[in-house]
Amino acid sequence: MTSVTNNINRSPALHPYIPVDDIRPEDLNGSTFDPAHDVLHYDRQILDSIFAPKCIAVIGATETAGSVGRTIFWNLISSPFGGVVYPVNPKRPSVLGVKAFSSLSQIPESQIDLIVVAVPAKAVPKVIREAVSLGVKGAIIISAGFKEIGPAGVELERQVLEIAKSGDMRIIGPNCLGVMNPVSGINATFASTMAKRGHVGFISQSGALCTAVLDWSLRENVGFSAFVSLGSMLDVGWGDLIYYLGDDPNTSCIIIYMETIGDARGFLSAAREVALSKPIIVIKPGRSAAAAKAAASHTGSLTGSDDVLEVAFQRSGVLRVNTIAELFYMAEVLDKQPLPKGRNLTFVTNAGGPGVIATDAQIMNGGQLTTLSEETHKKLDAILPDAWSHNNPIDILGDASPERYAKTLEIAAQDPNSDGLLVILTPQSMTDPTATAEMLKPYAEKQLGKPILASWMGGSEVAAGKAILSSANIPTFDYPDTAALMFNYMAQYSENLQQLYQIPNLHDDHQLAANGAKKEQSPAQKAEELIQAVRKSGRDLLTEYESKKLLSFYGIVTVDTRIATSAEAAVKEADAIGYPVVLKIHSETITHKTDVGGVKLNLTDAKAVQDAYNSIKDSVTEKAGAEHFLGVTVQPFAKMPEGSYELILGSSLDPQFGPVLLFGLGGSLVEVFKDRSLGLPPLTTSLARHMMQKTKIYKALKGVRGHATCDLPSIENLMVRFSHLVAEQSWIKEIDINPLVVSPSKPDPKDPSKLVGLVLALDARVVLHGTNVKEGQLPKLSIRPYPTQYVTEKRWKTSKGKEIAAIIRPIKPEDEPALVEFHKTLSQETVTLRYLHPRSLDARISHDRLARICHADYDREVTLVVWATETGENNQVKESKTIMAASRMSKLHGSDDAVFSCMVADHYQGSGVGTALIECCVNLAKSEGWGTLLVPEIKHSNVAMKKILERLGFTLKTLPSKEGNDEYAYRAEILLN
């Protein structure tokens, strides 16, 4: 591919999916932001000590030829970063002509920003301790010999990290190549040369791969904004660097070579935020068992399931590719062309063979061929020879002129069925590759809203044409199958981004957040009591009865299940339920009932029940032991409605991502067919639907061969409730519902206008973590669940004596429509006071903006909404559909401080709503352990907000007036912890 260079050295551009939101200093590329108003210190980031230091010390600098210490020191003093570099070596008076110091404390510089450590691993803790005592905030540890060598190395890492944290020092490494910042000119690596400046941030766990990519980039003239070797990620990880490069105005794209994920929650949180403004492209080896083992050996870390990692990338908007070349291809393609809205690709070619090859590549990689519309056929018939292919690929024949290519492309681009175009040219005697490229240039500038890719096949004959297309921002590939693959990557990336912030359907959520702050026990509390009772008995396995009871707490419908400890009791329960019935073993130790003859079906009378009880007892005694038999459960024999399906819904643990959900075809042959998809809890209804769509059984659930569609919304809601169960009950190690029986929908007898279908959990299995596991050892969710602890009901009286009741809670994805209505009620004065300038309603209620707010990452951002209340059934107080006020708190990257904003609907201003809301915000921030809550700027005329903040303990400071504006403003902050 000849056009990589032009892409990577272009200026950063806004990503197609960047939402309209409050402008922050980093969005302005540092060009128009007034430092006097940098109240949040956006111009100083914690990792600046590593990427933009003014003073560096190299520990282990030496003159030994070929040594790491010599190479690093030489690279630093010969690079143009403009700062000071000191060598530290107690055995030499100077290094490469520069005065050396025996220790860091001997250096006269008042503040050392960064140390680069190249000494034996055992000496590193002492070096870090001295650096911390001197206030050094950044370290790059080149040295190897840490966790990759075993327990002794793990202990060294523990010591180093403990010392570093005591002084707020950030560390890259150990066992790494180092860091380059071509923008500032820093080369703190032992690579043989410096990377060229560009706009791609490259992060790699493999130092050797870094040097290979660096060598390749110099040949291909590819530039970088940052070039980072992470090593074993003792401290600084993927999330830290993604946030840093996401804020960096010199970076337009982030590409990653990853061997292990490290802090899964940190990665997903950062990627999910940054992917909307800058593409994140990852190559992650380890798809095969052998590669995964090699990666684990290399990094000293567990690698986890590759299937789970794939799901995590999709959930966070990250694009995964398979080869190093594809990393750079996609960096170019995503920068030069808009994302497709679907997977339909149209081919325009002057040869049949390449079109067939491209078609195979398109279909085999999950894409589709555009079905040309009737109108498109007519237009093409009017301009093309009779012998054209009359189909897609559009073969315009070997004598195609530049004009024929251009007219065909224009017509094909207008087809509403097409999501993108690939133009293929082979150099035939009648073909002019250069003139054809010139004719296609205008279409790159027309902004068709669809990506255009090209494949100019050949060598010297097509070289000039390739250069023309590349300069016109049309990515050009040597082979059409490669181009088709890149289009499918684009489509996949587009789907990932769109799925990030889809509005889920409202559902009858069991959460307190949906029904108000109830007085009775929540489902989570009931489930916790049950689980703790089982643990106190010394067990880690729930019985079937207990498992179904657990599901019922979360609104998951199960078959009526009763325990009987004798044959007579079994008959009594069967009589009460009604025949036919099913008997299953009741045991605290046996999970696979059929293996021990523990299931008897379709029992039609009392004698059959007695015989079945005795048969199960005898079989279990023989195959497992009498102590494992505690009786039976009696259940109705659920006759499966015609067209029913057996599904499985479960959860198990991944070593890196914690609990992982599974959905698919269930029943006794679940492990044979292996038709399943994975997901990360918690789910929304839209995420649940996407999980279903990835399975083959989904096609049947939608209705096939005359069967009606199953009750898909009910299945979605059940999956959401199940995901809440998994997210809230951290003592659960494994859980599955198998089978989960679903049937085609039929008119609801109570309301024939509605279609409902059976969704019933027939059997369940729950395994807990062992009694030897401590609470602090429980695996953490990779995505923080909804924080129900911050749901509260508040009542107060206004100054006029009117009583107000409200529910204040964190926002949820399904709240977006209500938030739109809230914004519609705001006056222009209220909007100006909040945003400090007029802002249109369309901008405020755009889906891109509100979706980001509603799909909050609760680890770093919480929006609290105040809901008016109404009285529901049994005099329960519940939410109305009216939002009275909203506030938003966002943690600053690399800091425990958070920014805060608040807005109250005009109708509720002066009623105490603002005070109640801000009190909740302050309490939440304290509970989260945040440092300072900041209100960046409050207009002088916003007297009400000023009074509330002062009353609640905020400190207000006057800001200098901005140029051209006589009105001064305030900054408010409150120290929390």
Secondary structure, DSSP 4 states (H G I P E B T S, - for coil): ---HHHHHTSPP---TTPPP----GGGGTTTS--GGG-TT-TT--TTHHHHS-SEEEEET----TT-HHHHHHHHHHTS---SEEEEE-TT-SEETTEE-BSSGGG---S---EEEE-S-GGGHHHHHHHHHHTT--EEEE----SGGG-HHHHHHHHHHHHHHHHTT-EEE-SS--EEEETTTTEEEE--SSPPEEEEEEEEES-HHHHHHHHHHHHHHT-EEEEEEE-TT-SSS-HHHHHHHHHH-TT-SEEEEE-S---SHHHHHHHHHHHTTTS-EEEE---SSHHHHHHHHHHHSS----HHHHHHHHHHHT-EEESSHHHHHHHHHHHHHSPPPSSSEEEEEES-HHHHHHHHHHHHHTT-EE----HHHHHHHHHHS-TTS-SSSSEE--TT--HHHHHHHHHHHHT-TT-SEEEEEE---TT--HHHHHHHHHHHHHS--SS-EEEEE-SSHHHHHHHHHHHHTT--EESSHHHHHHHHHHHHHHHHHHHHHTPPPPP----SHHHH-S-SSPPHHHHHHHHHHHHHHTT-SB--HHHHHHHHHHTT--B---EEESSHHHHHHHHHHH-SSEEEEE--SS---GGGGT-EEEEE-SHHHHHHHHHHHHHHHHHHT-GGG---EEEEE--PPPTT-EEEEEEEEEETTTEEEEEEEE-STTHHHH--EEEE-SSP-HHHHHHHHHTSSHHHHHT--TTPPPB-HHHHHHHHHHHHHHHHH-TTEEEEEEEEEEE-B-EE-SS-TTSEE--EEE--EEEEEPPTT--GGGSPPPSS----GGG-EEEEEE-TTS-EEEEEEEE--GGGHHHHHHHHHT--HHHHHHHHSS---HHHHT-HHHHHHHHS--TTTEEEEEEEEEEE-GGG-EEEEEEEEEEEEEEEPTTSS-EEEEEEE-GGGTTTTHHHHHHHHHHHHHHHTT-SEEEEEEEETT-HHHHHHHHHTT-EEEEEPPPTT----EEEEEEE--
